[in-house]
């Protein structure tokens, strides 16, 4: 099965080999040495500055989201949630569960968050935390994180960034951008197995720890394991081995190179699909390079297209949240942003849609560049 969903993404043979290493205890010297190397690599990936907490929580990226909201804003402290898709709405659900004093600023699904609207909201009252999804996976929209980070800092708020579909596939300097907390999922752009939520918390953000109302998502407890090498919980050691190798691959390639690879694949794939009558869901100026979301051509049902592709060994995703039943979602993260899996995709799509030469057309568009 060719995995072209917006997560999980296919894993590299080096990551697969690391996953198969003999198991060690979570406090074994070999595991702790691996953790130190992971911290160093995540520091390069996130660039959070001196004094930051850098680690990987045992759980999905949703735990990373919950931990940020739980640790950076206490009950009664105002939170501004910026929402334009399903994963922004997840922040609202978490804020409701923790009984935050929250305000929701929404943009229409398929449209980016408007920094001017954010500025007006921040001028109306003080906020402890501003939270944004960088790349909204449900709609394929890339939000203007830098402009919003500048506004949050100008108004004295902490800034939290869901970097699930951006971190490790494009440069992201928390120091330069002004991000206090960023997180991702191991199975997304890093192309590691699911089960870890890598994150970085700035020194400024760390000053607000100690108020968490949970236990497992308390970042002060996470720090005991990753920094003091003490006991917190039983870490998924094999996933740590795999994550280290995935980080090595990303940093060896270089984040600028990975972004160029994703952008090249996005252009080539979308170009062929548009010739068939597919339409990108997001406007051109706000398209997320790592997740391509398209409406099918008139007369074609997205579920039938997915079913036909799956029967031919290609797995893609349909819509979720505001795009449910309307779109196809294609992953261009990590190992999925390569020519070979999309050759198979277009060969299968040609059979489903009774179109000849789709594979050849794709290869002509991508220029046989080995991305």
C-alpha positions in Angstrom: 0.0 0.0 0.0 1.3 3.5 -1.0 0.6 5.8 1.9 -0.2 9.3 0.7 -2.4 10.6 3.5 -1.7 13.8 5.4 -0.3 11.7 8.2 1.0 9.2 8.9 3.6 9.4 6.2 5.8 6.6 4.9 9.0 5.9 6.8 12.5 5.7 5.4 14.3 2.3 5.5 16.8 3.9 8.0 13.9 4.7 10.3 12.5 1.2 9.9 15.9 -0.2 10.8 16.1 2.0 13.9 12.6 0.9 15.0 13.8 -2.7 14.9 16.8 -2.2 17.3 16.8 -4.3 20.4 14.6 -2.8 23.1 16.1 -1.0 26.1 14.6 0.3 29.3 13.5 3.9 29.4 16.2 4.7 31.9 18.9 2.6 30.2 22.1 4.5 29.5 21.7 3.8 25.7 18.2 5.3 25.8 19.2 8.3 27.8 22.1 9.0 25.3 19.6 8.7 22.5 17.4 11.2 24.2 20.2 13.7 24.6 20.9 13.4 20.8 17.1 13.9 20.1 17.1 17.1 22.2 20.1 18.4 20.3 18.4 17.7 16.9 15.1 19.1 18.0 17.0 22.2 19.1 18.3 22.6 15.6 14.9 22.0 14.1 12.9 24.4 16.3 15.7 26.9 17.2 13.9 27.9 20.5 16.9 29.8 22.1 18.8 29.4 25.3 17.1 27.8 28.3 14.3 26.2 26.3 12.7 22.9 27.2 13.0 20.5 24.2 11.6 17.0 24.3 9.1 14.5 22.8 6.0 13.6 24.7 4.7 10.0 24.5 1.5 10.6 22.6 0.1 12.1 19.5 0.4 15.7 18.4 -3.0 16.3 20.1 -1.2 15.8 23.4 1.2 18.5 22.3 -1.7 20.8 21.6 -3.4 20.0 25.0 -0.1 20.4 26.9 0.5 23.9 25.4 -3.0 25.1 26.3 -2.8 23.4 29.8 0.6 24.7 30.7 0.7 28.2 29.3 -2.7 29.5 30.5 -4.3 29.0 33.9 -8.0 28.9 34.6 -9.3 32.4 34.3 -6.5 33.7 32.1 -7.6 34.9 28.7 -6.7 32.9 25.6 -7.2 33.9 22.0 -7.8 31.0 19.7 -7.4 31.5 15.9 -9.5 29.1 14.0 -10.0 28.3 10.3 -10.4 24.5 10.2 -10.8 21.3 12.1 -7.6 21.5 14.1 -8.2 25.0 15.2 -11.6 23.8 16.4 -9.8 21.1 18.4 -8.1 23.9 20.3 -11.5 25.2 21.2 -12.6 21.8 22.5 -9.5 21.6 24.7 -10.0 25.2 26.0 -13.6 24.2 26.9 -12.4 21.1 28.7 -9.9 23.2 30.8 -12.5 25.9 31.3 -10.2 28.6 29.9 -11.5 32.2 29.5 -11.1 32.0 25.7 -12.1 34.0 22.7 -12.4 32.5 19.3 -11.5 34.5 16.2 -12.5 32.5 13.1 -11.8 32.8 9.4 -13.8 31.0 6.7 -12.5 27.5 6.0 -10.1 27.7 3.1 -9.1 31.2 4.0 -6.1 32.2 6.2 -6.4 34.0 9.5 -6.3 37.8 8.9 -3.6 39.5 11.0 -5.5 42.8 11.0 -8.4 41.0 12.7 -6.0 39.6 15.2 -4.6 43.0 15.9 -8.1 44.4 16.5 -8.9 41.5 18.9 -5.6 42.0 20.8 -6.4 45.7 21.2 -9.7 45.0 22.9 -8.4 43.2 26.0 -5.2 41.7 27.3 -4.6 38.0 26.5 -2.2 35.6 28.3 -1.9 33.3 25.2 -2.5 33.4 21.4 -2.7 30.0 19.7 -2.6 29.3 16.0 -2.5 26.3 13.7 0.4 27.1 11.2 -0.7 24.6 8.5 -4.4 23.7 8.8 -4.5 20.1 7.7 -8.2 20.0 7.0 -8.1 22.7 4.4 -4.5 23.0 3.1 -4.1 26.6 4.3 -0.8 28.0 5.5 -1.5 30.7 8.1 0.6 33.9 8.4 2.4 32.9 11.6 5.1 35.5 11.5 2.7 38.4 11.3 0.6 37.0 14.1 3.6 36.2 16.3 4.7 39.9 15.9 1.2 41.0 17.1 1.2 38.6 20.1 4.6 39.8 21.2 3.6 43.5 20.7 0.7 43.0 23.1 2.6 41.0 25.7 1.0 37.6 25.0 2.6 34.2 24.8 2.4 32.6 21.3 1.7 29.0 20.7 2.1 27.4 17.2 0.7 24.1 16.0 3.6 23.2 13.6 2.3 19.7 12.9 2.4 20.0 9.1 5.3 22.4 8.9 8.0 21.6 11.4 11.0 19.7 9.8 9.6 20.4 6.3 10.4 24.1 6.3 12.7 26.3 8.3 11.1 27.3 11.6 13.2 29.5 14.0 11.1 30.0 17.2 13.7 32.7 18.2 13.4 34.7 15.0 9.6 34.2 14.7 8.8 34.9 18.3 7.2 31.6 19.2 7.0 30.5 22.8 5.7 27.0 22.3 5.7 24.8 19.1 4.9 21.2 18.7 4.5 18.5 16.0 3.7 14.8 15.6 6.4 12.2 14.8 4.3 10.7 12.0 3.9 13.9 10.0 6.8 15.8 8.2 9.4 13.8 10.1 8.1 10.5 8.6 8.6 8.6 11.8 6.1 6.2 13.4 3.1 7.7 15.2 3.3 8.0 19.0 5.5 10.9 19.9 4.8 14.7 20.1 8.1 16.6 19.7 7.9 20.1 21.1 10.0 23.1 22.2 9.1 25.6 25.0 11.0 28.9 25.1 12.7 30.2 28.3 9.9 32.8 28.4 7.3 30.1 28.2 9.1 28.0 30.9 8.5 30.8 33.4 4.8 29.9 33.3 5.2 26.2 34.2 4.0 24.8 37.4 0.3 25.6 37.1 -0.8 22.7 34.9 -4.0 21.1 36.0 -3.2 17.7 34.5 -0.6 15.2 35.3 0.5 13.5 32.1 0.5 16.7 30.2 2.4 18.7 32.8 5.6 19.8 31.0 7.4 20.3 34.3 7.1 16.5 34.8 8.2 15.9 31.2 11.3 18.0 31.9 12.3 15.7 34.8 12.7 12.8 32.3 14.3 14.7 29.4 16.5 17.1 31.3 17.2 15.5 34.7 17.0 11.9 33.3 14.7 10.9 36.2 11.6 8.8 36.2 8.3 10.2 34.7 6.6 7.4 32.9 7.6 4.4 30.7 8.8 6.0 27.5 8.2 4.3 24.1 11.9 3.6 23.6 11.7 2.1 20.2 9.9 5.2 19.0 12.8 7.3 20.4 15.2 5.3 18.3 13.1 5.8 15.2 12.6 9.5 15.9 16.4 10.1 16.2 17.0 8.6 12.8 14.1 10.6 11.2 15.6 13.8 12.7 19.0 12.8 11.3 17.6 12.4 7.8 15.8 15.7 8.0 18.8 17.7 9.2 21.1 15.9 6.7 18.9 17.0 3.8 18.4 20.5 5.2 15.1 22.2 6.0 15.4 24.7 3.0 15.9 21.7 0.7 13.0 19.9 2.2 10.8 22.9 1.6 11.9 23.2 -2.0 11.1 19.5 -2.5 7.6 19.8 -1.1 6.9 22.9 -3.2 8.1 21.3 -6.3 6.0 18.2 -5.7 3.0 20.4 -4.8 3.2 22.3 -8.1 3.6 19.2 -10.2 0.8 17.2 -8.5 -1.6 20.1 -8.5 -0.8 20.9 -12.1 -1.8 17.5 -13.4 -4.9 17.4 -11.2 -6.0 20.8 -12.5 -5.8 19.5 -16.0 -8.3 16.9 -15.0 -10.7 19.4 -13.5 -9.7 19.2 -9.8 -9.6 22.6 -7.9 -7.3 23.6 -5.0 -9.4 24.3 -1.9 -7.1 27.1 -0.6 -6.3 30.3 -2.5 -2.9 30.3 -4.2 -1.3 32.8 -1.9 -2.1 30.7 1.2 -1.5 27.1 0.1 0.2 24.7 2.5 3.0 23.0 0.6 2.9 19.8 2.6 -0.8 19.0 2.3 -2.7 19.4 -1.0 -6.4 19.7 -0.6 -8.5 19.5 -3.8 -12.1 19.4 -4.8 -12.8 16.6 -7.3 -14.0 17.4 -10.9 -17.7 17.8 -11.5 -19.4 14.4 -11.7 -16.8 12.7 -9.5 -17.5 11.7 -5.9 -14.5 12.0 -3.6 -15.4 8.8 -1.7 -15.6 6.8 -5.0 -12.2 8.2 -6.1 -10.6 7.2 -2.7 -12.2 3.8 -2.9 -10.9 3.2 -6.5 -7.4 4.3 -5.5 -7.3 2.2 -2.4 -8.3 -0.9 -4.4 -5.2 -0.2 -6.5 -2.9 0.1 -3.6 -2.9 3.9 -2.9 -4.2 5.4 0.3 -5.3 9.0 0.4 -7.6 10.9 2.7 -11.0 12.6 2.4 -12.1 15.8 4.1 -12.6 16.3 7.8 -14.4 19.0 9.7 -15.5 21.7 7.2 -14.2 19.8 4.2 -15.9 16.4 5.0 -17.4 14.9 1.9 -16.0 17.6 -0.3 -12.3 17.1 -1.0 -9.4 14.8 -1.3 -6.3 15.4 0.9 -2.9 14.4 -0.2 0.2 14.3 2.0 3.4 15.9 0.7 5.3 15.5 4.0 8.7 13.8 4.5 8.9 10.6 2.5 5.6 11.1 0.7 6.9 14.2 -1.1 8.8 12.0 -3.6 8.4 11.2 -7.3 8.1 7.4 -7.0 4.9 7.2 -4.8 3.2 9.9 -6.9 4.0 7.9 -10.1 2.0 5.1 -8.6 -0.7 7.5 -7.5 -1.2 8.9 -11.1 -1.0 5.5 -12.6 -3.8 4.4 -10.3 -5.8 7.6 -10.8 -5.6 7.2 -14.6 -7.2 3.7 -14.2 -9.9 5.0 -12.0 -10.8 8.0 -14.1 -10.1 6.3 -17.5 -7.4 8.7 -18.4 -4.2 7.8 -20.3 -0.7 9.0 -19.7 -1.3 10.6 -16.3 2.0 9.1 -15.0 3.9 10.4 -18.0 2.3 13.8 -17.7 3.3 14.0 -14.1 6.9 13.0 -14.8 7.1 15.7 -17.5 5.8 18.3 -15.0 8.2 17.3 -12.2 11.0 17.2 -14.8 12.3 13.8 -13.5 13.9 15.6 -10.6 14.6 13.1 -7.9 12.6 14.8 -5.1 
